[in-house]
Amino acid sequence: MPKNPATAEECVAFVKAVESMFMPWDIDALVNGFTEDCEVKFGTLAPFRGRDALRQFFTARSKKQKGYRLKKQFRTLMGDKMANVWDGEWEDAETGRKMKGFGVEVWTLREGKIALWETAFNSASAEETGDIASMLK
């Protein structure tokens, strides 16, 4: 039975392994890194459960995010919860617009797999630089 990462070095390796599955999209490997009964809370999407729904989510994203490039960084581990931050860049497949994103994730792990994926996610055109005043409008 696989075990959860327990040291900073194991966590960095775990996060890097997940990162590598996005470039290019290895949907089978990504889905297999989650428990059968996984729960996903991703940004403003309605929460969903299970690997079938997760596969649909990754498939839809992979079709929309052309040339996806991702950089994840491990932040902390507390018990069975691991946090990371990430930056991503891609081209919107429909508009051709260059995009960027930033997110913060908390993974609740069980037997070396992600059982709960909670993510705050922001994206914008890569050409845009936001500021506080425009954000608060």
TALINHU-V28951 format. One line per field, one symbol per residue. ss: DSSP state (2 for helix, 1 for strand, 0 for the rest). phi: phi as a letter, one per 30 degrees, with the letter a starting at -180 (. if undefined). psi: psi as a letter, one per 40 degrees, with the letter a starting at -180 (. if undefined). A space follows every 10 residues. Layout:
ss=???
phi=???
psi=???
This chain:
ss=0000000222 2222222222 0100102222 2201111111 1100000110 2222222222 2222111111 1111111100 1111111111 1100000111 1111111111 0011111111 1111100000 0222200
phi=.dcdebcedd dedddddded ddbdecddde dddcdecebb bchcddebbi dddddddddd ddddcdidbb bcbdcabbic cbcbcbbbba cdddciddbb bbbbbbcccb hibdcbccbc bbbaedddcd bdddddd
psi=hiiiieiddd dddddddddd eegihgdddd deeiidfihh ghbeihiiii dddddddddd ddddghfhhi hihhdihhbe hhiiiihiii hhddeehhii iiihihhhih feihdhhhhh hhiihdehhi idddde.
